[in-house]
Amino acid sequence: MFGSLWSPDLVVVTGDVAEHGRRREYEAAVQAFDDLLGGFGLSRSRLVMVPGARDVNMAACRSYFDTCEADEVEPKSPYWPKWRHFAVMIESFYASAAGAQGGVFAVGQEWSLFPIDDLNLVVAAMNSTMDVTHDTPDARGSTGPDQEQWFTAPIADYTHRGWLRLCAERSGRRA
């Protein structure tokens, strides 16, 4: 694609990987990412992704709330099923990435830390969609105190090592 004229060391995708958080949209995104990375001569370990409001599957979120109502239980924040297709995409994308140390997206850790040893760089991939639901699709989004606190210790360790620290987050509303 760009050949030897210009090639980045890292690609950061700050949200809205999909349009509606659907499985097929992520399949298409993975193909586009592989094409982009291939054009730069980069491996999958050199792509950092964070979710945006369009990565929240509103139908899955609504279904989760409906199931909770049917079962007479309160929905539990952050309403995890809304990210189910995003999570599967992240897991499979980085599982096949040689040398990838990030890409965790799991219940209780809906964010990732990407250390890139040979660049002395660590990326805090924050999730601003924690409060986004089918009832609040236009929410500005927030990371929340749990997530911010979680990053404190690992980032401090990289600070002591003299590494460059980068924060990636998608802000804004679902348009």
C-alpha positions in Angstrom: 0.0 0.0 0.0 2.4 2.7 1.2 5.6 0.7 0.5 8.8 2.0 1.8 7.8 5.7 1.7 5.9 5.6 4.9 5.0 2.9 7.4 3.8 3.3 10.9 4.9 1.2 13.9 1.4 1.0 15.3 -2.2 1.4 14.2 -4.8 2.5 16.7 -8.5 2.2 16.0 -10.5 4.3 18.4 -14.0 2.8 18.3 -16.9 2.3 16.0 -15.3 -0.8 14.4 -18.8 -1.8 13.4 -22.0 0.1 12.6 -24.4 -1.9 14.9 -22.2 -4.3 16.8 -23.1 -7.2 14.5 -21.0 -10.3 13.9 -20.8 -9.8 10.1 -19.7 -6.2 10.5 -16.8 -7.5 12.6 -15.9 -10.1 10.0 -15.7 -7.4 7.4 -13.7 -5.2 9.8 -11.1 -7.9 10.5 -10.6 -8.3 6.7 -10.1 -4.6 6.4 -7.7 -4.5 9.3 -5.7 -7.4 7.8 -5.5 -5.6 4.5 -4.4 -2.4 6.1 -1.8 -4.1 8.3 -0.6 -6.2 5.4 -0.1 -3.0 3.3 2.1 -1.7 6.1 3.9 -5.0 6.7 2.6 -5.1 10.2 1.3 -8.1 12.3 -1.9 -8.1 14.1 0.0 -7.4 17.3 0.5 -3.9 16.0 -3.2 -3.0 16.0 -4.9 -1.6 19.1 -8.7 -1.4 19.2 -11.1 0.2 21.6 -14.9 0.0 21.4 -17.1 3.0 20.5 -20.8 3.4 20.8 -21.4 1.8 17.5 -19.8 -1.4 18.8 -22.6 -1.7 21.3 -25.2 -4.2 19.9 -28.4 -2.4 20.9 -30.5 -5.5 20.1 -28.4 -7.7 22.3 -28.6 -5.1 25.1 -32.4 -4.8 24.8 -32.6 -8.6 24.8 -30.5 -8.8 28.0 -32.8 -6.3 29.7 -35.9 -8.3 28.5 -34.4 -11.5 29.8 -33.7 -9.9 33.2 -37.3 -8.6 33.3 -38.7 -12.1 32.5 -36.5 -13.6 35.2 -37.4 -10.9 37.7 -33.8 -9.8 38.2 -32.1 -6.5 37.9 -29.8 -6.0 34.9 -26.2 -5.9 36.0 -24.1 -3.0 34.8 -22.2 -2.8 32.4 -24.7 -5.1 30.6 -22.1 -7.3 29.1 -24.1 -9.0 26.4 -24.1 -5.7 24.4 -20.4 -6.4 23.5 -20.7 -10.1 22.8 -19.7 -9.8 19.1 -17.0 -7.3 19.8 -15.6 -9.5 22.4 -15.5 -12.6 20.1 -13.8 -10.5 17.4 -11.2 -9.2 19.8 -10.5 -12.7 21.2 -10.1 -14.3 17.8 -8.1 -11.4 16.3 -5.4 -11.4 19.0 -5.4 -15.2 19.5 -3.8 -15.5 16.1 -1.5 -12.5 16.6 2.1 -13.6 17.2 3.6 -11.6 20.0 0.3 -9.9 21.0 0.2 -9.1 24.7 -3.0 -7.1 24.7 -6.5 -7.7 23.4 -8.1 -8.8 26.6 -11.9 -8.1 26.7 -13.7 -10.1 29.3 -16.4 -9.8 31.9 -14.9 -7.5 34.6 -12.2 -6.2 32.3 -13.9 -4.6 29.3 -10.7 -2.8 28.4 -7.1 -3.7 27.5 -3.5 -2.9 28.1 -1.2 -3.3 25.1 2.5 -3.4 25.9 4.8 -3.3 22.9 8.2 -4.2 24.1 10.4 -3.4 21.1 8.9 0.1 21.0 9.0 0.7 24.8 5.4 1.7 24.4 2.2 0.7 26.3 -1.3 1.6 25.2 -4.2 1.9 27.7 -7.2 1.0 25.5 -10.0 2.4 27.5 -13.7 1.6 27.1 -16.0 4.6 27.1 -19.1 2.6 26.4 -19.6 1.3 29.9 -22.9 3.1 30.4 -24.2 3.0 26.8 -27.4 1.0 26.6 -30.4 0.6 24.2 -32.2 3.2 26.4 -29.3 5.6 26.2 -27.8 5.2 22.7 -26.8 8.9 22.6 -25.0 8.8 25.9 -21.6 10.5 25.9 -20.1 7.5 27.5 -17.7 7.2 30.4 -14.8 5.0 31.5 -15.9 4.9 35.1 -13.8 4.7 38.3 -13.2 0.9 38.2 -11.5 1.1 34.9 -9.5 4.1 35.7 -8.3 2.6 38.9 -7.4 -0.7 37.2 -4.9 1.1 34.9 -3.2 2.9 37.8 -0.7 0.1 38.9 0.3 -1.2 35.5 0.8 2.3 34.0 2.9 3.2 37.0 5.2 0.2 36.4 5.7 1.3 32.8 6.3 4.9 33.9 9.2 3.6 36.2 10.6 1.8 33.2 10.7 5.0 31.2 8.2 3.7 28.6 6.0 6.0 26.5 2.4 5.7 27.7 -0.5 6.3 25.4 -4.2 6.3 26.2 -6.7 5.4 23.4 -10.4 6.1 24.0 -13.4 6.7 21.8 -15.3 9.8 22.9 -18.4 11.3 21.6 -21.9 10.1 20.9 -23.5 7.5 18.7 -24.4 9.6 15.6 
